[in-house]
Every structure is written in structure tokens, then in C-alpha cells.
Amino acid sequence: MSEPMVPLTIAVLTVSDTRTEETDRSGQALVERLTSAGHTLAEKRIVPDDVYRIRAVVAEWIADSDIQVVITTGGTGFTGRDSTPEAISVLLDKRIEGFGERFRQLSGEEIGSSTIQSRCLGGLANATVVFCLPGSTGACRTGWDGILAEQLDSRHKPCNFANLVIPGRGQHG
């Protein structure tokens, strides 16, 4: 008999100078996927591409013991004000190097060599797992469907990140 999935509490941050709640398809896609998977949405916000505003929101969520996962979308490219990796990387206790590698591998099957322009990243901070995805809706689907759905499922074997952030587990499980 399979053990039940332990739902996680997840916050979603859209980084964009132009998106509104009505036009934020990427953030909406993440919310739909995480709630459909049985997780709980803690909060969803939109902030401009500003390193300090991004960092402030994510730091607030990392400090909140009720939030177990933070997922950002946007600001991971090389153009203009893209600064999500710079905002987030200094907050991380440990980086999840394989996240960006796996994302680019999956994304390369869809968009070819353009995937090298993605600076998506993942890491752990204060018992919170943080994932930064590109801003396109397709990239959010790729990231969730190809990586996060399994890694945030406490039943996924041989290991997952859910069991690192579930109180009392603290291991890959």
C-alpha cells in the first residue's frame, strides 16, 4: 500500500515589470499545477525586476516557518533588468546544482540551444527549498512537470526535496 502524499505549503513569486494578476499566465500555471497536485498555496505575489524587492519577498518567505517551498518565475535571462539569480543566490545555504542542469536538459528538447540563456537555479535556505524558473509559461510547465512535481512529492523515490522540508523528517526519505 502506498503512503499518502504530504502536501507542502508553497509560495509563488512572479518577477516582472509588466505582468499583472490578470496577465500573469506563468504564475497562474504554477498555482494551478501545485494545487492540482494537492499542495497548498501560501501566497502569490508579483514584484518588478528589482534585485532588492525580489530578495526582500523571498527572504520574508524563507523566514516564515509555515512556508516550505518558494517558486519564482521570471528574471532568469540575460536581458535588461533580469536579476532573479543575483537576488536569490545570496540567500541560499546550499545550491541545488542539478536543478538548473536538468531544467536546461528538458528545455533543450523543446527550444533547442536557446535553453543556455536560462539562469534558473534551485537551493535550500532555512529549511525552505527555493526554485527559480524562467518567466515563460512553457518554461514553468517544463519545470513543474519535468522536475518539481516529483521532487515535491514526499512519495517519490529514491529521494525528493519534500522530505527535507517536512517537519520531523529532515532527510531525503
Buried (B, 14 or more C-beta within 10 A) or exposed (E): EEEEBBBBBBBBBBBBEEBEEEEBBBBBBBBEBBEEBEBEBBBBBBBEBBBEBBBEBBBBBBEBEEBBBBBBBBBBBEEEBBBBBEBBBEBBEEBBEEBBEBBBEBBBEEBEEEBEBBBBBBBBBBBBBBBBBBBBBBBBBBBBEBBBBBBBBBBBEEEBBBBBBBEEEEEEB
